[in-house]
Amino acid sequence: MEEEIGYDQAVEVAHLNKSYGSGKNKLKVLDNMQMRVATGAIYGLLGPSGCGKTTLLRCIIGRLSWESGTIVTLGKKPGTIGHPVPGSSVGYMPQELALFQDFTISETLSYFGRLHKMTSKRVKERMTFLLDFLHLPDKGRLIRQLSGGQQRRTSFAIALLQEPQLLILDEPTVGVDPLLRQRIWEHLLDIAHSSNITIIITTHYVEEARQAHMVGLMRNGRLLAECSPEELIEKHNLPTLEDVFLELCERDQIGDIEQNEGCAGISTQVCYHDWFVISINQINFKSREARELRQQQAKRLKKFFFPSASNVLALFIKNLTILRRQIGFLLFEFMLPAMQIVMFCLCIGRDPFNLNVAVVNNETCHPPPVPLIPFAASCAFLQHIDSHYINDFQHRYNEARESVESGDNWGVISIGSNFTQDLMIRITFFMATGLTAMSFVLERKQGLLDRSFVAGVTNMEVMIGHISTQFLVMLVQVSLLLVFAIAVFHVVAEGSLVLVVLLTLFQGLVGMALGLLISTICIEETSAIQCALGSVYPNMLLSGIIWPLESMPMNLRYVSYCLPMTYAAEAMRCILARGWGLTYMPVWRGFLMSIGWGWILMALSAIALAIRKF
């Protein structure tokens, strides 16, 4: 039977290498990193900013991939399907606050409680304890109303909430007064001893790490030493742990340290007595991993298509809460499409008047009762023209042309009957794109997205949460849009309104999927806004909404056929102006293209999220 890794060690890191960038700009962050954290121990990871501490922690919890080496967290490789790392077995406090500023303390803890599948009763019990223990104010206070120290303690409360097996704390005591800092350490020692919880903590306060069972002194991506604080101080014969760290850094600067120094002045390899066994276990681990790869892929595919309903609900409630706190912006989102259609119909959709236009008719008009003489259709058209709108009727083409050339007449005008119909497709698509283009950008920038992923949320669940929330907003937008366009301004609607609504919603979903893709690719808000706006004009010009496709060069026409709005706009015209249904090819083709584009953009968003691993 193969030997398992990780029965007595909560975390094992062997020969780990991680770099950022490529070529000349490649920066090695972790250099043959080796580390072991015993189950139920407190491990203090010390080192200057930029030495690789945060990168190492993110690898341990499965939020970053690495180039070579092995990591085993709570008995398995992090990120393995079915393994709760990342997930509820890990409590994570990042360096940044990673808090929803428009949430209350209660809403924040309740959100993460739902992600961890905690009951409402258990969340309330833990919330009561943590508010008292961390000296937090009333649970109804908004996060943005808290001081910096109070926000920091709220972030710490999230990590402690579900009482995880592994607690990862990145600078938890920054900005905390000394008395509370001591209480925090006492609590950490207590839960490590009584509940067998493993804790990895980084801190700028080197001396407070003397309370840890084991410390790792890190510099330039590798450990200079790894041992208990007392043994390090005794070995180096220095009064403080900070002095020991300073001496080791100076020795490393001149190349006096070739290998990690461990307990009693011997190397870490000897201190832990069997890194050789770990190497053998790495081989066994990789062999087992190769055999399970196919099974893991099947499980991952199942998880992709069958996301957790509780996680989606938690994300949905979270997004609704954010919208509720931004009521002014929400009302603006509701009214903007309606305002656009109203302005368009008032300024463009009306008949022109007092317009000097020359009209020439070369047909002979006879009233319908005259037998055997056909009635000219042009005459019927001219009979419906009110002189209030066009006030110059002429009979000769040359005279009409001369009147235009001399400036007496404006010319001849033709207004298409389908422009207002296409506008509904266009407004819905671009408003939906704007709704989701910022979905991931702000949460990623504040560290909120990463914190949700560490709690066990998947990419698909995040996307479903955002789309389901914004879909409610889009329903209101589409309703107002159709009411003003059809009921108020009497846009021709010969076909089924059900098909009109469905096609509009499908186009809205395509727009939201495009917005999600933009938000996964872009890092900053400005770039996301630019990409969203930059997608407007190419789609408008190439999809046949402003000018017919038949007027385009053939190469551009082929591009137009591939755009998400081209066939949808044609289907909308056929439904509204001709009264066609799904039995007609242009109509079902518009629906099919909308659904297909929605799936394609969603898949690309999921792939982008998986690659970037925010």
Buried (B, 14 or more C-beta within 10 A) or exposed (E): EEEEBBEEBBBBBBBBBBBEEEEEEEEBBBBBBBBBBBBBBBBBBBBEEEBBBBBBBBBBBBBBEBEEBBBBBBBBBBBBBEBBBBBBBBBBBBBBBBBBBBBBBBBBBBBBBBBBBBEEEBBBEBBEEBBEBBBBEEBEBBBEEBEEBBBBBBBBBBBBBBBBBBBBBBBBBBEBEEEBBBBBBEEBBEBBEEEEBBBBBBBEBBEBBBBBBBBBBBBBBBBBBBBBBEBBBBBBEBEEBBBBBEBBBEEBEEEEBEBBBBBEBEBBBBBBEEBEEBEBBBEEBEEBBEEEEEEBEEBBEEBBEEBBEEBBBBBBBBBBBBBEBEEEEBEEBBBBBBEBBBEBBEEEBEEEEEBBBBBBBEEEEEEEEEEEEEBBEBBEEBEEBEEEEBBBBBEEEEEBBBBBEEEEBBEEEEEEEBBBBBBBBBBBBBBBBBBBBBBBBBBBBBBBBBBBBBBBBBBBBBBBBBBBBBBEBBEBBBBBBBEBBBEEBEBBBEBBEEBBBBBBBBBBBBBBBBBBBBBBBBBEBEEBBBBBEEBBEEBBBBBBBEEEBEEBEEEEBEBBBEBBBBBBBBBBBBBBBBEBBBEBEBBBBBBBBBEEBBEBBBEBBBEBBBEEBB
